[in-house]
Amino acid sequence: MTRRFLFVLGSSRSDGNTELLARRAAEQLPEDVEQQWIDLSEQPLPDFEDLRHDSDHVRPTEGNVGLLFDATVAATDIVIASPLYWYTLSAPAKRYLDYWSGWLRTPGVDFKKTMAGRTLWGVTALSDHEPSVADPLIGALNNSAAYMGMRFGGVLLGNGSKPGDVLNDTGALTRAKTFFQGEAPLARFPFEG
Ligand SMILES: Cc1cc2nc3c(=O)[nH]c(=O)nc-3n(C[C@H](O)[C@H](O)[C@H](O)COP(=O)(O)O)c2cc1C
């Protein structure tokens, strides 16, 4: 299967540090790897409504939900590019993941089987100089990948407060060059050791 990367941008502003860092990493992908970029501030998802147990719950085809659904099932690699907000994912990025819960229960979709073995990655900008404060976000993505039977490539972290700051984080720019070449083992929950 040709690799196809879906970049889901979850910042609440455009041209922010998270996107800049994600684009630096994406520049290194080989030309035959397809890329699709969806900015959730331009293609917003409506509030997630929990219809998992309603029988008339159907595969989404319309609007931004349909767009995100189609893009997700078409991707071999999903990159959640979310700034660190309150030590975790931004609300738009979190809402996108909430939709996965609905898709898991959508009749005829078999979302879990479709996504199993594919790879989840994260890219995050944060203003704190202590990277470990991003552990809740990293844990949320790792555990989500483990739940889905997906691979997890880890999270590329970059420092910055105002847009453009991350371009001064030389360590992050160096890590961006090889980030997507990194290993992405099958994700495991921490209790699995
Ligand atoms: C709502 C909000 C919450 C934030 N929470 C954190 C935080 O918990 N830790 C941190 O280091 N930075 C925090 N920041 C700073 C952002 O992570 C930082 O400005 C980052 O560069 C934003 O990414 P962006 O440029 O891609 O939008 C927060 C910013 C906002 C707007």
The ligand as an ORCA input file, in Angstrom:
! r2SCAN-3c Opt
* xyz 0 1
  C      -5.377     27.749     25.402
  C      -3.884     27.651     25.509
  C      -3.333     26.780     26.419
  C      -1.957     26.626     26.487
  N      -1.447     25.725     27.376
  C      -0.104     25.498     27.411
  C       0.441     24.523     28.297
  O      -0.275     23.847     29.014
  N       1.786     24.367     28.319
  C       2.621     25.093     27.510
  O       3.829     24.889     27.566
  N       2.127     26.015     26.634
  C       0.788     26.239     26.593
  N       0.278     27.155     25.696
  C       1.180     27.844     24.764
  C       1.149     27.187     23.380
  O       1.391     25.814     23.446
  C       2.206     27.824     22.480
  O       1.909     29.195     22.298
  C       2.308     27.151     21.120
  O       3.350     27.746     20.365
  C       0.997     27.282     20.342
  O       1.086     26.529     19.165
  P       0.684     27.158     17.729
  O       1.673     28.275     17.474
  O       0.839     26.014     16.802
  O      -0.707     27.666     17.834
  C      -1.110     27.364     25.634
  C      -1.685     28.279     24.726
  C      -3.045     28.418     24.659
  C      -3.659     29.398     23.664
*
